[in-house]
Amino acid sequence: MNSEYRMKDNIESVFINLIVRMEMDIPENYEDIVQYIYKDVLETADPINWSVDDVVIGFRRWIESKK
């Protein structure tokens, strides 16, 4: 499996866990949010050593972009 797909899958898993912990329903635009977070992590985090915090920051940035 390509490392980009693996990274996106891992980001998606982290995001799902975040949604579950916040007791949220899966949003209708889930795929769009995951794509936004994925691009944000690629642009701002270490592509090898990114963390859960990077996903949280990406989600926060997505929320802020909708204001």
Secondary structure, 3 states (H helix, E strand, C coil): CCHHHHHHHHHHHHHHHHHHHCCCCCCCCHHHHHHHHHHHHHHHCCCCCCCHHHHHHHHHHHHHHCC
